[in-house]
Amino acid sequence: MIDARLKIAYSGFSLDVDLHLPGRGVTALYGHSGSGKTTCLRCIAGLERAEQGFIKVNDEVWQDSERRIFVPPHKRSIGYVFQEASLFPHLSVLANLQFGLKRIAKAQRRVDMAQATELLGIGHLLERHPQHLSGGERQRVGIARALLTSPKLLLMDEPLAALDSQRKNEILPYLQRLHDELEIPVLYVSHAQDEVARLADHLVLLSDGKALASGPIGETLARLDLPMAMGDDAGVIIEGQVSAYDAEYQLLSLQLPATAMNIRVTHAPMAVGQALRCKVHARDISLALHNSEASSILNRLPVTVVSELAADNAAHVLIRLDAGGTPLLARITRFSRDQLGIHPGQHLWAQIKAVAVLA
């Protein structure tokens, strides 16, 4: 577990949070610029000192202002990845990685050179210097260097913010591998909801120095009382298991958790039984009173209306739905709501294009 109670005041900004976070997986600190994400991360790293603070990572207390405990950054077992990789330009990739490896005694190493280079796909870059790497390659080397310190906690401060969309898509699969194959907990700062949805297990929503919400990402993204529901990226996460694959049409069937319902997704082949995470945007769900098979929309799920909220656009409403225990959000027009007579408790059909599901 990671406990962080932090109070810090600057001119024009104050941070006041009380966080209880899981000690495994990826926790995302999400919010707009100036919400306090990076300040939280820097306090946990020891790069900033909260006036009133308590930080405990598993059984280690890193700060307790009441007992005048403050562990300096170099004595906290952390890896820190910044927006820029900040590699030593005069050193090769291999020498940059060895710099990280030398920070930890051999007996305490939990990540070795071979594992780090394989996980990040940088084995072929070891003899190059940073000026001969792409932005995505530099960032992957920076992450590998942080991992080679065998940290008990990996801190990532918007590691993809300086990259274009092509480089982001290049590096995201490597970040997913870290999530799947390492036991090191990660605190991940971002203001990009789709990025967070792809990587995070737990979500903390920050605004103006306060935590508006903290919880499992599937539940938190589906809440109508949070600002995230209002954006164009609003949607939910579905984590299911592959139940079948149609090679002719390149369609994967994904069984929703705790139900026999499936959705179909355009996707490369995957083995039956493998786990897969998908995001479904609220804007990509339509609603119908009856199930109609005479449609190009492949996914038609029986759902129950849970609640409704006015959207940021006066012509729209947001509808929270339950699909056999899996929450969904639909953004529809007020006109459609009235035509269908939508109300809480009503049974409807949610329609989702297979090409609209982001897997």
C-alpha positions as CSV (number, residue, x, y, z in Angstrom):
1,M,0.0,0.0,0.0
2,I,1.0,3.6,-0.6
3,D,-0.3,6.2,1.8
4,A,0.3,9.9,1.1
5,R,-1.2,12.7,3.2
6,L,0.2,15.9,1.8
7,K,-0.4,19.6,2.5
8,I,1.7,22.2,0.7
9,A,1.0,25.9,-0.1
10,Y,2.5,28.1,-2.8
11,S,1.5,31.5,-4.0
12,G,-1.7,30.9,-5.9
13,F,-1.8,27.2,-5.4
14,S,-2.2,24.7,-2.5
15,L,-2.2,20.9,-2.4
16,D,-4.3,19.0,0.2
17,V,-4.7,15.3,-0.5
18,D,-5.1,12.1,1.5
19,L,-4.4,9.2,-0.8
20,H,-4.5,5.4,0.0
21,L,-3.3,3.6,-3.1
22,P,-2.7,0.0,-4.0
23,G,0.8,-1.3,-3.7
24,R,0.8,-3.0,-7.1
25,G,-0.2,-2.3,-10.7
26,V,-0.4,1.2,-12.2
27,T,-2.1,4.1,-10.4
28,A,-2.7,7.1,-12.6
29,L,-2.8,10.7,-11.2
30,Y,-5.0,12.4,-13.7
31,G,-6.2,15.9,-14.1
32,H,-5.8,19.2,-16.1
33,S,-2.6,21.2,-16.0
34,G,-2.2,22.8,-12.6
35,S,-4.3,20.2,-10.7
36,G,-1.4,19.1,-8.5
37,K,-0.3,15.8,-10.3
38,T,3.4,16.6,-10.6
39,T,3.5,18.2,-7.1
40,C,2.2,15.0,-5.6
41,L,4.8,12.9,-7.5
42,R,7.6,15.2,-6.5
43,C,6.6,15.1,-2.8
44,I,6.5,11.3,-3.0
45,A,10.0,11.3,-4.6
46,G,11.3,13.7,-1.9
47,L,12.1,16.4,-4.5
48,E,9.7,18.7,-2.7
49,R,8.9,18.7,1.0
50,A,5.3,19.0,2.1
51,E,4.8,21.3,5.0
52,Q,2.5,18.7,6.5
53,G,3.2,15.3,5.1
54,F,3.0,11.6,5.8
55,I,4.3,9.2,3.1
56,K,4.5,5.4,3.6
57,V,5.3,2.9,0.9
58,N,4.5,-0.6,2.1
59,D,6.3,-0.7,5.4
60,E,8.7,2.2,4.9
61,V,7.9,5.7,6.2
62,W,9.5,8.3,3.8
63,Q,8.1,11.3,5.5
64,D,6.3,12.0,8.8
65,S,6.3,15.8,9.6
66,E,4.9,15.2,13.0
67,R,7.8,13.0,13.9
68,R,10.3,15.1,11.9
69,I,11.1,12.2,9.6
70,F,12.2,13.0,6.0
71,V,14.1,10.5,4.0
72,P,16.1,12.3,1.2
73,P,15.4,11.4,-2.4
74,H,18.6,9.3,-2.9
75,K,17.6,7.0,0.0
76,R,14.1,6.4,-1.3
77,S,13.9,3.3,-3.5
78,I,12.3,5.0,-6.5
79,G,12.8,5.2,-10.2
80,Y,11.8,8.5,-11.8
81,V,10.9,9.0,-15.4
82,F,10.5,12.6,-16.6
83,Q,8.8,14.0,-19.7
84,E,12.3,14.2,-21.3
85,A,14.6,11.2,-20.9
86,S,17.5,13.4,-19.8
87,L,20.2,10.8,-20.9
88,F,23.8,11.7,-20.7
89,P,24.7,12.8,-24.2
90,H,28.4,11.8,-24.0
91,L,27.5,8.2,-23.0
92,S,26.3,5.4,-25.2
93,V,22.9,3.8,-24.4
94,L,24.8,0.9,-22.7
95,A,26.7,3.3,-20.5
96,N,23.6,5.2,-19.6
97,L,21.9,2.0,-18.5
98,Q,25.0,1.0,-16.5
99,F,24.8,4.3,-14.7
100,G,21.4,3.2,-13.3
101,L,22.5,-0.3,-12.6
102,K,25.5,0.8,-10.6
103,R,23.2,2.7,-8.2
104,I,22.1,-0.6,-6.6
105,A,24.2,-3.3,-4.9
106,K,24.3,-6.6,-6.7
107,A,22.5,-8.4,-3.9
108,Q,19.5,-6.0,-4.1
109,R,19.1,-6.1,-7.9
110,R,15.6,-7.3,-8.9
111,V,15.9,-6.2,-12.6
112,D,19.0,-7.1,-14.6
113,M,20.3,-5.6,-17.9
114,A,19.0,-8.4,-20.1
115,Q,15.5,-8.1,-18.7
116,A,15.4,-4.3,-18.9
117,T,16.6,-4.2,-22.5
118,E,14.3,-7.0,-23.6
119,L,11.2,-5.5,-21.9
120,L,11.8,-2.1,-23.6
121,G,13.0,-3.5,-26.9
122,I,16.3,-1.6,-26.9
123,G,18.9,-4.4,-27.3
124,H,19.8,-3.2,-30.8
125,L,20.4,0.4,-29.6
126,L,23.1,-0.2,-26.9
127,E,26.1,1.1,-28.9
128,R,24.3,4.3,-30.1
129,H,24.4,7.7,-28.4
130,P,21.3,9.7,-27.5
131,Q,21.6,12.1,-30.4
132,H,21.1,9.2,-32.8
133,L,17.9,8.0,-31.1
134,S,14.3,9.0,-31.9
135,G,12.2,10.6,-29.1
136,G,10.4,7.3,-28.4
137,E,13.7,5.4,-28.3
138,R,15.2,7.9,-25.9
139,Q,12.3,7.6,-23.6
140,R,12.4,3.8,-23.6
141,V,16.1,4.0,-22.6
142,G,15.2,6.4,-19.8
143,I,12.6,4.0,-18.5
144,A,15.0,1.1,-18.7
145,R,17.6,3.1,-16.8
146,A,15.0,3.8,-14.0
147,L,14.1,0.1,-13.9
148,L,17.7,-0.9,-13.5
149,T,17.8,0.8,-10.1
150,S,15.4,-2.0,-9.0
151,P,13.0,0.5,-7.4
152,K,10.2,-0.3,-5.0
153,L,8.2,2.4,-6.7
154,L,8.3,3.7,-10.3
155,L,7.3,7.3,-10.8
156,M,6.4,8.4,-14.3
157,D,5.7,12.1,-14.9
158,E,3.8,12.4,-18.3
159,P,6.4,10.3,-20.0
160,L,4.6,10.5,-23.4
161,A,3.7,14.2,-23.3
162,A,6.7,15.3,-25.4
163,L,6.0,12.7,-28.1
164,D,3.9,12.9,-31.2
165,S,1.1,10.4,-31.7
166,Q,3.2,8.0,-33.8
167,R,5.9,7.8,-31.1
168,K,3.2,7.5,-28.4
169,N,1.8,4.5,-30.2
170,E,5.3,3.1,-30.5
171,I,6.0,3.2,-26.7
172,L,2.6,2.3,-25.3
173,P,3.0,-1.4,-25.9
174,Y,6.2,-1.4,-23.9
175,L,4.5,0.4,-21.0
176,Q,1.8,-2.3,-21.1
177,R,4.5,-5.0,-20.9
178,L,6.0,-3.4,-17.8
179,H,2.5,-3.5,-16.3
180,D,2.0,-7.1,-17.2
181,E,5.4,-8.5,-16.5
182,L,6.9,-6.6,-13.5
183,E,5.7,-6.5,-9.9
184,I,6.9,-2.9,-9.4
185,P,4.0,-0.5,-8.6
186,V,3.8,2.5,-10.8
187,L,2.5,6.1,-10.2
188,Y,1.7,7.5,-13.6
189,V,1.0,11.2,-14.2
190,S,-1.1,12.1,-17.3
191,H,-3.7,14.5,-18.5
192,A,-4.6,12.2,-21.5
193,Q,-7.7,10.1,-20.6
194,D,-7.2,7.5,-23.4
195,E,-3.6,6.9,-22.3
196,V,-4.7,6.4,-18.7
197,A,-7.5,4.1,-19.7
198,R,-5.1,1.9,-21.6
199,L,-2.5,1.6,-18.8
200,A,-4.0,2.2,-15.3
201,D,-5.6,-0.1,-12.8
202,H,-6.5,2.6,-10.3
203,L,-7.3,6.3,-11.0
204,V,-6.9,9.4,-8.9
205,L,-8.7,12.4,-10.3
206,L,-7.1,15.7,-9.1
207,S,-8.4,19.2,-9.5
208,D,-7.1,22.4,-8.0
209,G,-4.9,20.6,-5.5
210,K,-7.6,18.2,-4.2
211,A,-8.5,14.6,-5.0
212,L,-12.0,14.5,-6.4
213,A,-12.1,10.7,-6.7
214,S,-9.9,7.7,-6.2
215,G,-10.8,4.1,-7.1
216,P,-10.5,1.2,-9.7
217,I,-10.4,2.7,-13.2
218,G,-13.5,0.9,-14.5
219,E,-15.7,2.2,-11.7
220,T,-14.2,5.7,-11.7
221,L,-14.5,6.3,-15.4
222,A,-18.2,5.3,-15.3
223,R,-19.2,7.9,-12.7
224,L,-21.5,10.6,-13.9
225,D,-20.7,12.9,-11.0
226,L,-17.1,13.5,-12.2
227,P,-15.8,16.0,-14.8
228,M,-14.4,13.2,-17.0
229,A,-17.9,12.2,-18.0
230,M,-18.3,15.5,-19.8
231,G,-15.4,15.3,-22.2
232,D,-15.3,14.0,-25.7
233,D,-13.1,11.2,-24.4
234,A,-15.6,10.0,-21.8
235,G,-16.2,6.3,-21.8
236,V,-15.7,3.1,-19.9
237,I,-13.1,0.3,-19.6
238,I,-14.1,-3.3,-20.2
239,E,-11.7,-6.0,-19.2
240,G,-12.7,-9.4,-20.5
241,Q,-11.4,-12.7,-21.8
242,V,-11.1,-13.7,-25.4
243,S,-13.8,-16.3,-26.1
244,A,-13.3,-16.8,-29.9
245,Y,-11.6,-15.5,-33.0
246,D,-12.9,-15.3,-36.5
247,A,-9.8,-15.3,-38.8
248,E,-11.8,-14.7,-42.0
249,Y,-13.3,-11.4,-40.7
250,Q,-10.5,-10.6,-38.2
251,L,-13.1,-10.3,-35.4
252,L,-12.4,-11.2,-31.8
253,S,-15.1,-12.1,-29.4
254,L,-14.6,-10.8,-25.8
255,Q,-16.6,-12.2,-22.9
256,L,-17.6,-9.5,-20.4
257,P,-16.7,-10.2,-16.8
258,A,-19.3,-12.1,-14.6
259,T,-21.7,-12.6,-17.5
260,A,-22.1,-14.8,-20.7
261,M,-22.4,-11.6,-22.8
262,N,-19.8,-11.0,-25.5
263,I,-18.7,-8.1,-27.7
264,R,-16.9,-8.3,-31.0
265,V,-13.9,-6.3,-31.7
266,T,-11.7,-5.9,-34.9
267,H,-8.4,-7.1,-33.7
268,A,-5.3,-9.2,-34.5
269,P,-5.5,-12.9,-33.5
270,M,-5.4,-13.7,-29.8
271,A,-5.6,-17.1,-28.0
272,V,-8.9,-18.0,-26.3
273,G,-8.7,-17.3,-22.6
274,Q,-6.3,-14.3,-22.9
275,A,-7.3,-11.1,-21.1
276,L,-8.0,-8.0,-23.1
277,R,-8.8,-4.4,-22.1
278,C,-11.1,-2.3,-24.2
279,K,-12.4,1.3,-24.1
280,V,-15.8,2.2,-25.3
281,H,-16.5,5.9,-25.7
282,A,-19.9,7.2,-24.6
283,R,-20.3,8.9,-28.0
284,D,-20.1,5.5,-29.8
285,I,-23.0,3.9,-28.0
286,S,-26.5,4.2,-29.4
287,L,-29.7,2.9,-27.7
288,A,-32.7,1.1,-29.0
289,L,-36.0,-0.3,-27.5
290,H,-35.7,-3.6,-29.4
291,N,-32.9,-5.9,-30.7
292,S,-32.7,-5.7,-34.4
293,E,-30.4,-8.1,-36.3
294,A,-30.9,-6.2,-39.5
295,S,-28.1,-3.9,-38.8
296,S,-24.4,-3.4,-39.5
297,I,-23.8,-2.8,-35.8
298,L,-22.5,-6.1,-34.5
299,N,-22.6,-5.5,-30.7
300,R,-26.1,-5.3,-29.3
301,L,-26.2,-5.8,-25.5
302,P,-29.3,-5.9,-23.2
303,V,-28.8,-3.2,-20.6
304,T,-30.7,-1.5,-17.8
305,V,-30.8,2.3,-17.4
306,V,-29.1,3.3,-14.1
307,S,-29.1,7.1,-14.1
308,E,-29.0,10.2,-16.3
309,L,-27.1,13.5,-16.2
310,A,-27.2,16.6,-18.3
311,A,-24.2,16.8,-20.5
312,D,-21.9,19.8,-21.2
313,N,-23.7,20.3,-24.5
314,A,-27.3,21.4,-23.8
315,A,-28.6,19.2,-26.6
316,H,-27.1,16.0,-25.1
317,V,-27.6,13.8,-22.0
318,L,-25.4,11.2,-20.5
319,I,-27.0,7.8,-19.6
320,R,-25.3,5.3,-17.3
321,L,-26.2,1.7,-18.1
322,D,-25.6,-1.7,-16.6
323,A,-24.8,-4.6,-18.9
324,G,-24.9,-7.6,-16.6
325,G,-22.7,-5.9,-14.1
326,T,-20.5,-4.1,-16.6
327,P,-21.1,-0.3,-16.5
328,L,-21.5,1.6,-19.8
329,L,-22.0,5.3,-20.6
330,A,-24.0,6.5,-23.6
331,R,-24.1,10.1,-24.8
332,I,-27.3,10.7,-26.8
333,T,-29.4,13.7,-27.7
334,R,-32.2,14.9,-25.4
335,F,-34.5,14.4,-28.4
336,S,-33.6,10.7,-28.6
337,R,-34.1,10.3,-24.8
338,D,-37.6,11.8,-25.1
339,Q,-38.5,9.8,-28.2
340,L,-37.5,6.5,-26.4
341,G,-38.9,7.6,-23.1
342,I,-35.7,6.7,-21.3
343,H,-35.9,6.5,-17.5
344,P,-34.0,4.7,-14.7
345,G,-34.9,1.0,-14.5
346,Q,-35.8,0.7,-18.2
347,H,-34.5,-2.2,-20.2
348,L,-32.9,-1.3,-23.5
349,W,-30.4,-2.5,-26.1
350,A,-27.0,-0.8,-26.3
351,Q,-25.5,-0.8,-29.8
352,I,-21.8,-0.5,-30.3
353,K,-19.9,-0.7,-33.6
354,A,-17.1,-3.3,-33.6
355,V,-14.8,-0.8,-35.3
356,A,-15.5,1.7,-32.5
357,V,-14.2,-0.5,-29.6
358,L,-10.6,0.5,-28.8
359,A,-8.7,-2.6,-27.8
